[in-house]
Amino acid sequence: MPLTIINSFASWVLKQRIHQIELFLKYPNEVQEELLMNLIQSSKNTALGKEYEYASIHSYATFAERIPISTYEELQPLIERTRKGEQNVFWETPIKWFAKSSGTTNAKSKFIPVSNEALEDCHYKGSKDLLCLYLNNNEDSELFLGKSLRLGGSSQIYEDNNTFFGDLSAILIENMPIWAEYSSTPSNKISLMSEWETKIAAIINETKNENVTSFAGVPSWMLVLMNKMLEETGKGNLFELWPNLEVYFHGGVNFEPYRDQYKKILPKKEFQYYEIYNASEGFFAIQDLNYSSDLLLMLDYGIFYEFIPMDTFGTPEQKVIRLADVELFKNYALVITTNSGLWRYLIGDTVRFTSLNPYRIRVTGRTKHHINVFGEELMVENTDQAIAKACKMTQMEVVDYTVAPIFMEGKEKGAHEWMIEFKDNPADVSQFQKALDESIQSLNSDYEAKRYNNMTLNPLVINIARKNLFYDWLKDKDKLGGQHKIPRLSNQRDYLEQLKSMQFQTV
């Protein structure tokens, strides 16, 4: 079948979904309420359903009153029972897949259950909807005349007690429909390679001669791959290698610190960037407009959403609200109930709403990864935006960074200490330091108040990281590639001290 016909047919099929999306856009809260009741009723005969008497839950109020908010540690005993072969514990259908995830930093692995319903009605549905929304906004797209270069995790699938675990990306590749494999590169064999550096070389070798029209992956790791690709091929930018490139689908970390670096290797104004918000626990939101990084919250993926306002999070006054009660521009901790049996699960991410009709969000950080030692309420969103602003002001490029507090001692005031790896080190770090400090103050009024006349916080401190420090730190922890991320912010100094101890080591 000619590629032009395949492109037209695929576009037509995907666009049929627009009508269903319009339904939850029109009736968002009703769709969510009905979804919750379906999740509860379908699980009433599970071990958890019997314990909490799901059969008698007929309203959100009863659901919220009866079922507690849970962290992974609290759900782990139930998950372990299923990993050992017991079924019908927290979800009605058999679960044999577990997405192994350590989050951003924890050494201890999490095993997130992935049901067949979640694979089909959430993860794959999200991937198709991403293409659907993109094609709906770009009528002249020729996406399917070429292939999508994917950069996923670097773990293979492992078997244990007739259940299987690995990176979510590995699970998705293992269960991928034929049409998706046909339109993707590299091959499944290379995509599932475990050793990151060998895998990168294999991806370059296999994809450099393909007709790549799109690529997808985490911005930090994709940038490593693309720079190595240009180095290996001797090309000046990616369009010299792949002239039909039209879009980069990205997620996992905030794109702003990397945007200018991507523009240098993709120097076409019309090139598109589309953001997604997905995780091992589910596929949550998709950019639905060209040139806007606001994300449409997808409400019919088998996930029921609740939110905890961050100003009460972790306090005796903590309250949980449903989607109908959220407000614009407030930070919320995200709570999910899913079609994989995660009930009122605190995922650890924070979001804020930029629109209530339809519901659009931006991811602002992690509940554990912010700094509030001095009442400054600094979120990852603030520091990512500040880094991007400071880079523009000083014509610098940042590869990676992390921040920790300098605690008050005696009469000595506190401060924030940064470890920053630049692409090329600044001739005058004080200029960048001033630009960064002023940018944070412009974005965060609490930080600005604490910095006023050095009242509580002294000026921030910058350590210039040696080349590849963050890469070596992740390699030392066996966390190269895939979904692994640098912890941006912490209320403790552990990560910063580890990096400082490696600063003068050669690996």
C-alpha positions as CSV (number, residue, x, y, z in Angstrom):
1,M,0.0,0.0,0.0
2,P,1.5,3.4,-0.9
3,L,2.7,5.5,2.0
4,T,0.4,8.5,1.0
5,I,-2.7,6.2,1.4
6,I,-1.4,4.9,4.7
7,N,-0.9,8.5,5.9
8,S,-4.4,9.5,4.8
9,F,-6.1,6.4,6.3
10,A,-4.2,6.7,9.6
11,S,-5.1,10.4,9.9
12,W,-8.7,9.7,9.2
13,V,-8.9,6.9,11.8
14,L,-7.3,8.9,14.5
15,K,-9.5,11.9,13.9
16,Q,-12.6,9.9,14.6
17,R,-11.7,10.1,18.3
18,I,-12.2,13.9,18.3
19,H,-16.0,13.5,18.8
20,Q,-15.4,11.4,22.0
21,I,-13.0,14.0,23.3
22,E,-15.6,16.7,22.7
23,L,-18.0,14.7,25.0
24,F,-15.8,15.0,28.1
25,L,-15.0,18.6,27.2
26,K,-18.7,19.3,27.4
27,Y,-19.5,17.2,30.5
28,P,-16.2,16.9,32.4
29,N,-17.5,16.5,35.9
30,E,-20.3,14.1,34.9
31,V,-17.8,11.9,33.0
32,Q,-15.5,11.8,36.0
33,E,-18.3,10.9,38.4
34,E,-19.6,8.1,36.2
35,L,-16.1,6.8,35.7
36,L,-15.5,6.7,39.5
37,M,-18.8,4.7,40.1
38,N,-17.8,2.3,37.4
39,L,-14.4,1.7,39.0
40,I,-15.9,1.1,42.4
41,Q,-18.7,-1.2,41.2
42,S,-16.3,-3.3,39.0
43,S,-14.0,-3.8,42.0
44,K,-16.6,-4.5,44.7
45,N,-15.6,-8.2,44.9
46,T,-11.9,-7.7,45.2
47,A,-10.2,-8.1,48.6
48,L,-10.0,-4.3,48.9
49,G,-13.5,-3.9,47.7
50,K,-14.8,-6.2,50.4
51,E,-12.7,-4.6,53.1
52,Y,-14.1,-1.1,52.4
53,E,-17.6,-2.3,51.3
54,Y,-17.4,-0.9,47.8
55,A,-20.9,-2.4,47.0
56,S,-22.5,0.2,49.3
57,I,-20.6,3.2,47.9
58,H,-22.9,5.2,45.6
59,S,-21.5,8.7,45.9
60,Y,-18.2,10.6,45.9
61,A,-18.9,11.7,49.5
62,T,-19.0,8.1,50.7
63,F,-16.0,7.2,48.6
64,A,-13.9,10.1,50.1
65,E,-15.1,9.4,53.6
66,R,-14.4,5.6,53.5
67,I,-11.2,5.1,51.5
68,P,-8.0,6.7,52.8
69,I,-5.4,8.6,50.7
70,S,-2.5,6.1,50.1
71,T,1.2,6.4,49.4
72,Y,3.1,3.6,47.6
73,E,4.5,2.4,50.9
74,E,0.9,1.9,52.2
75,L,-0.2,0.1,49.1
76,Q,3.0,-2.0,48.8
77,P,1.7,-5.1,50.8
78,L,-1.3,-5.4,48.5
79,I,1.0,-5.0,45.4
80,E,3.4,-7.6,46.7
81,R,0.6,-10.1,47.1
82,T,-0.3,-9.7,43.4
83,R,3.3,-9.9,42.4
84,K,3.5,-13.3,44.1
85,G,0.6,-14.5,42.0
86,E,-2.5,-13.7,44.1
87,Q,-5.2,-12.0,42.0
88,N,-8.4,-10.0,42.7
89,V,-6.7,-8.1,45.5
90,F,-7.3,-4.5,44.4
91,W,-8.4,-4.9,40.8
92,E,-11.0,-7.3,39.2
93,T,-9.0,-8.6,36.2
94,P,-5.6,-10.4,36.4
95,I,-2.6,-8.2,36.6
96,K,0.7,-9.6,35.3
97,W,2.6,-6.5,34.4
98,F,4.4,-4.2,36.8
99,A,6.2,-1.0,35.8
100,K,9.4,-0.8,37.8
101,S,10.0,2.8,38.8
102,S,12.3,4.4,41.4
103,G,10.8,7.8,40.8
104,T,13.4,10.6,40.7
105,T,15.8,9.5,43.4
106,N,14.8,6.7,45.6
107,A,17.1,3.7,45.6
108,K,14.2,1.4,46.5
109,S,12.2,0.3,43.5
110,K,8.5,0.7,43.1
111,F,6.4,-1.8,41.2
112,I,3.4,-0.1,39.8
113,P,0.6,-2.5,38.7
114,V,-0.4,-2.2,35.0
115,S,-3.7,-3.9,34.1
116,N,-4.8,-4.8,30.6
117,E,-7.4,-2.1,30.9
118,A,-4.7,0.5,31.7
119,L,-2.6,-0.6,28.7
120,E,-5.5,-0.3,26.3
121,D,-7.7,2.4,27.7
122,C,-5.1,4.6,29.2
123,H,-1.5,4.3,27.9
124,Y,-2.2,3.3,24.3
125,K,-5.3,5.4,24.1
126,G,-3.2,8.4,25.3
127,S,-0.6,7.7,22.6
128,K,-3.3,7.6,19.9
129,D,-4.9,10.8,21.3
130,L,-1.6,12.6,21.1
131,L,-1.5,11.9,17.4
132,C,-5.2,12.6,17.0
133,L,-4.9,16.1,18.6
134,Y,-1.7,16.9,16.7
135,L,-3.2,15.9,13.4
136,N,-6.4,17.8,14.1
137,N,-4.4,20.9,14.6
138,N,-2.0,20.3,11.6
139,E,-4.2,19.3,8.6
140,D,-1.2,19.2,6.3
141,S,0.9,16.8,8.4
142,E,2.7,14.0,6.7
143,L,3.6,12.3,9.9
144,F,2.9,8.8,8.6
145,L,5.1,9.1,5.5
146,G,8.0,8.5,7.8
147,K,8.7,7.0,11.2
148,S,8.7,8.1,14.8
149,L,12.1,7.8,16.7
150,R,11.3,6.7,20.2
151,L,13.7,6.8,23.1
152,G,12.3,4.9,26.1
153,G,13.7,3.1,29.1
154,S,16.8,0.9,29.1
155,S,15.5,-2.1,31.0
156,Q,14.3,-5.4,29.6
157,I,11.3,-7.3,30.9
158,Y,12.0,-9.7,33.8
159,E,9.7,-12.6,34.9
160,D,9.0,-13.4,38.6
161,N,6.2,-15.7,39.8
162,N,4.6,-15.6,36.3
163,T,4.4,-11.8,36.6
164,F,6.6,-9.5,34.6
165,F,8.3,-6.2,35.4
166,G,10.4,-3.6,33.7
167,D,10.4,0.1,32.7
168,L,6.9,1.2,31.5
169,S,8.3,1.9,28.1
170,A,9.6,-1.7,27.9
171,I,6.1,-3.0,28.9
172,L,4.5,-0.8,26.2
173,I,6.9,-1.9,23.6
174,E,6.4,-5.6,24.6
175,N,2.6,-5.2,24.1
176,M,2.7,-2.8,21.2
177,P,0.3,-3.3,18.3
178,I,1.8,-4.2,14.9
179,W,0.8,-0.8,13.3
180,A,2.7,1.1,16.0
181,E,5.9,-1.0,15.7
182,Y,5.8,-0.6,11.9
183,S,5.7,3.2,12.2
184,S,8.5,3.4,14.9
185,T,12.2,3.3,15.0
186,P,14.5,1.8,16.3
187,S,13.5,-1.8,16.3
188,N,12.1,-3.4,19.5
189,K,15.3,-5.3,19.9
190,I,17.3,-2.1,20.2
191,S,14.7,-0.2,22.1
192,L,14.8,-2.9,24.8
193,M,18.6,-3.0,25.2
194,S,19.6,-2.5,28.8
195,E,23.1,-1.0,28.6
196,W,22.5,2.7,27.9
197,E,25.7,3.7,26.1
198,T,25.7,0.6,23.8
199,K,22.0,1.3,23.1
200,I,22.7,4.9,22.1
201,A,25.3,3.8,19.5
202,A,22.9,1.2,18.2
203,I,20.0,3.7,17.9
204,I,22.3,6.1,15.9
205,N,23.4,3.4,13.6
206,E,19.8,2.1,12.9
207,T,18.0,5.5,12.6
208,K,20.4,7.8,10.8
209,N,19.3,6.6,7.4
210,E,15.6,6.4,8.2
211,N,13.0,8.9,7.1
212,V,12.2,10.2,10.6
213,T,9.2,12.6,10.8
214,S,8.9,12.8,14.6
215,F,10.6,11.8,17.7
216,A,9.5,11.2,21.3
217,G,11.2,11.0,24.7
218,V,12.4,12.8,27.8
219,P,14.1,16.1,26.8
220,S,17.3,15.7,28.8
221,W,18.1,12.2,27.4
222,M,16.8,13.0,23.9
223,L,19.2,16.0,23.8
224,V,22.1,13.6,24.6
225,L,21.1,11.3,21.8
226,M,20.5,14.1,19.2
227,N,23.9,15.8,20.0
228,K,25.6,12.4,19.6
229,M,23.7,11.8,16.4
230,L,25.0,15.2,14.9
231,E,28.5,14.4,16.2
232,E,28.5,11.0,14.5
233,T,27.0,12.1,11.2
234,G,28.8,15.4,11.0
235,K,25.6,17.3,10.3
236,G,25.0,20.9,11.4
237,N,21.4,20.3,12.5
238,L,18.7,17.6,12.5
239,F,17.0,18.8,9.3
240,E,20.1,18.0,7.3
241,L,19.8,14.4,8.5
242,W,16.0,14.2,8.5
243,P,14.5,16.8,6.2
244,N,10.9,15.8,6.9
245,L,11.0,16.2,10.7
246,E,7.9,18.1,11.9
247,V,7.3,17.5,15.6
248,Y,8.9,16.5,18.9
249,F,6.6,14.8,21.5
250,H,8.2,15.3,24.9
251,G,7.4,14.8,28.6
252,G,9.0,13.7,31.9
253,V,10.7,16.9,32.8
254,N,10.0,20.6,32.2
255,F,11.1,21.6,28.7
256,E,11.9,25.2,29.3
257,P,15.6,24.8,30.4
258,Y,16.2,22.9,27.2
259,R,14.1,24.9,24.7
260,D,16.9,27.1,23.3
261,Q,19.2,24.1,22.9
262,Y,16.6,22.3,20.8
263,K,16.1,25.4,18.7
264,K,19.7,25.4,17.8
265,I,19.6,21.8,16.4
266,L,16.1,22.3,15.0
267,P,16.3,25.8,13.4
268,K,12.9,26.0,11.7
269,K,10.2,28.3,13.2
270,E,7.4,26.0,12.0
271,F,8.8,22.9,13.8
272,Q,6.3,21.8,16.5
273,Y,6.8,20.8,20.1
274,Y,4.0,18.8,21.8
275,E,4.1,18.1,25.5
276,I,2.6,15.1,27.3
277,Y,2.1,14.2,31.0
278,N,2.4,10.5,31.6
279,A,3.9,8.2,34.2
280,S,4.1,4.6,35.2
281,E,0.8,5.1,37.0
282,G,-1.1,6.5,33.9
283,F,-1.3,8.8,31.0
284,F,-2.9,12.1,32.3
285,A,-2.7,15.1,30.0
286,I,-1.8,16.1,26.4
287,Q,-1.0,19.5,24.8
288,D,-4.0,20.1,22.6
289,L,-3.0,23.4,21.0
290,N,-0.2,24.4,18.7
291,Y,2.3,26.7,20.4
292,S,0.9,26.3,23.9
293,S,2.4,24.1,26.6
294,D,-0.8,23.9,28.6
295,L,-2.0,20.3,28.9
296,L,-5.6,19.1,28.4
297,L,-6.5,16.8,31.3
298,M,-7.8,13.6,29.7
299,L,-10.9,12.5,31.6
300,D,-12.0,9.2,30.1
301,Y,-8.8,7.1,30.5
302,G,-10.1,5.1,33.5
303,I,-8.5,7.6,36.0
304,F,-10.5,9.5,38.6
305,Y,-8.7,12.7,39.8
306,E,-8.6,14.4,43.2
307,F,-6.4,17.2,44.4
308,I,-4.9,18.4,47.7
309,P,-4.1,22.1,47.9
310,M,-0.4,22.5,48.6
311,D,-1.0,25.2,51.2
312,T,-2.6,22.5,53.4
313,F,-0.7,19.5,52.2
314,G,0.8,17.4,55.0
315,T,-0.9,19.5,57.7
316,P,-3.8,18.6,60.1
317,E,-5.9,21.0,57.9
318,Q,-5.2,19.0,54.7
319,K,-8.2,18.7,52.5
320,V,-8.9,16.7,49.4
321,I,-11.2,18.1,46.6
322,R,-12.5,16.7,43.3
323,L,-12.1,18.2,39.9
324,A,-15.3,20.3,40.1
325,D,-13.8,22.3,43.0
326,V,-10.4,23.2,41.8
327,E,-9.3,26.9,41.3
328,L,-7.1,28.6,38.8
329,F,-3.4,29.0,39.4
330,K,-3.2,27.2,42.8
331,N,-0.7,24.4,43.3
332,Y,-2.3,21.0,44.0
333,A,-0.9,17.6,44.9
334,L,-2.4,15.0,42.5
335,V,-4.4,12.0,43.8
336,I,-5.5,9.3,41.4
337,T,-7.8,6.3,41.4
338,T,-7.1,4.1,38.4
339,N,-8.2,1.1,36.3
340,S,-5.1,-0.7,37.6
341,G,-6.4,-0.7,41.1
342,L,-4.5,2.3,42.6
343,W,-7.1,3.7,45.0
344,R,-6.7,7.4,46.1
345,Y,-3.0,7.1,45.3
346,L,-0.8,10.1,46.0
347,I,1.4,10.1,43.0
348,G,3.8,12.7,44.2
349,D,3.4,15.3,41.4
350,T,2.0,18.8,41.8
351,V,0.0,20.7,39.2
352,R,-1.8,24.0,38.7
353,F,-4.8,24.7,36.5
354,T,-4.4,27.3,33.7
355,S,-8.0,26.8,32.5
356,L,-11.2,25.4,33.9
357,N,-13.2,25.2,30.7
358,P,-11.7,23.0,29.4
359,Y,-9.5,21.7,32.3
360,R,-5.9,22.4,31.4
361,I,-2.9,22.1,33.7
362,R,0.8,22.5,34.0
363,V,3.0,20.2,36.0
364,T,4.7,22.4,38.7
365,G,6.9,19.8,40.5
366,R,6.9,17.1,43.1
367,T,5.5,17.1,46.6
368,K,8.9,15.9,47.8
369,H,11.0,18.1,45.5
370,H,10.5,21.7,46.6
371,I,12.3,24.0,49.0
372,N,10.4,25.5,51.9
373,V,13.0,25.7,54.6
374,F,12.6,29.4,55.1
375,G,9.0,29.9,54.0
376,E,9.9,30.5,50.4
377,E,7.7,27.8,48.8
378,L,10.1,27.3,45.8
379,M,8.7,24.9,43.2
380,V,10.5,23.2,40.3
381,E,8.4,25.2,37.9
382,N,9.9,28.4,39.4
383,T,13.5,27.3,39.1
384,D,13.1,25.8,35.6
385,Q,11.6,29.1,34.4
386,A,14.2,31.1,36.2
387,I,17.0,29.1,34.6
388,A,15.5,29.7,31.2
389,K,15.2,33.5,31.8
390,A,18.8,33.7,33.2
391,C,20.2,31.8,30.2
392,K,18.4,34.2,27.8
393,M,19.8,37.3,29.7
394,T,23.4,36.0,29.7
395,Q,23.5,33.9,26.5
396,M,24.3,30.8,28.5
397,E,23.2,27.2,28.2
398,V,22.5,24.9,31.2
399,V,22.8,21.1,30.9
400,D,21.5,20.2,34.4
401,Y,21.1,21.6,37.9
402,T,20.1,20.8,41.5
403,V,19.4,23.1,44.4
404,A,19.6,22.6,48.2
405,P,19.3,24.9,51.2
406,I,22.2,26.3,53.2
407,F,20.7,26.1,56.7
408,M,21.0,28.9,59.2
409,E,23.7,28.6,61.8
410,G,23.8,31.0,64.7
411,K,23.5,34.5,63.4
412,E,24.3,33.3,59.8
413,K,21.3,33.6,57.5
414,G,20.2,30.8,55.1
415,A,20.6,30.6,51.4
416,H,20.1,28.4,48.4
417,E,23.1,26.5,47.0
418,W,23.1,25.5,43.4
419,M,25.1,23.0,41.4
420,I,24.9,23.9,37.7
421,E,26.5,22.2,34.7
422,F,26.8,24.7,31.9
423,K,27.4,23.7,28.2
424,D,30.3,26.2,28.3
425,N,31.3,27.7,31.6
426,P,30.5,31.4,32.1
427,A,33.4,33.8,32.1
428,D,31.7,35.7,34.9
429,V,29.6,33.5,37.1
430,S,28.5,36.5,39.2
431,Q,26.6,37.9,36.2
432,F,24.6,34.6,35.8
433,Q,24.2,34.4,39.6
434,K,22.6,37.9,39.7
435,A,20.3,37.2,36.7
436,L,19.2,33.9,38.2
437,D,18.5,35.4,41.6
438,E,16.5,38.2,40.1
439,S,14.6,35.8,37.9
440,I,13.5,33.7,40.8
441,Q,12.3,36.8,42.7
442,S,10.3,37.9,39.7
443,L,8.6,34.5,39.6
444,N,8.1,33.8,43.3
445,S,6.9,36.5,45.7
446,D,7.7,34.4,48.8
447,Y,11.3,34.0,47.7
448,E,11.4,37.7,46.9
449,A,10.2,38.6,50.4
450,K,12.8,36.5,52.1
451,R,15.5,38.0,49.8
452,Y,14.4,41.6,50.5
453,N,17.5,43.4,52.0
454,N,18.9,39.8,52.7
455,M,16.3,39.7,55.5
456,T,16.1,35.9,55.7
457,L,18.0,34.6,52.7
458,N,21.4,35.6,51.5
459,P,22.1,35.7,47.7
460,L,22.2,32.2,46.2
461,V,25.4,30.4,45.8
462,I,26.5,28.7,42.5
463,N,28.9,25.8,42.2
464,I,30.0,25.2,38.6
465,A,29.8,21.5,37.9
466,R,32.5,19.8,35.9
467,K,31.6,18.3,32.6
468,N,29.4,15.2,32.8
469,L,29.0,15.4,36.6
470,F,25.3,14.7,36.6
471,Y,25.7,12.0,33.9
472,D,28.4,10.3,36.1
473,W,26.2,10.7,39.2
474,L,23.3,8.9,37.5
475,K,25.7,6.3,36.0
476,D,27.1,5.6,39.5
477,K,23.5,4.9,40.6
478,D,22.7,2.8,37.6
479,K,20.1,5.3,36.4
480,L,21.2,6.2,32.9
481,G,18.5,6.9,30.3
482,G,14.8,6.2,30.2
483,Q,12.7,8.0,32.8
484,H,15.4,8.8,35.3
485,K,15.7,12.4,36.3
486,I,18.0,14.7,38.2
487,P,16.3,15.8,41.5
488,R,15.9,19.5,41.0
489,L,15.0,20.7,44.5
490,S,15.3,19.2,48.0
491,N,14.8,20.4,51.5
492,Q,17.9,18.4,52.5
493,R,21.5,18.5,51.3
494,D,22.0,14.8,50.5
495,Y,22.0,15.0,46.7
496,L,24.1,18.2,46.6
497,E,26.7,16.7,48.9
498,Q,26.9,13.6,46.8
499,L,27.5,15.6,43.7
500,K,30.1,17.8,45.5
501,S,31.9,14.7,46.6
502,M,32.1,13.6,42.9
503,Q,33.0,17.0,41.6
504,F,36.8,16.3,41.4
505,Q,36.5,12.6,40.5
506,T,37.1,11.4,37.0
507,V,35.0,8.5,35.8
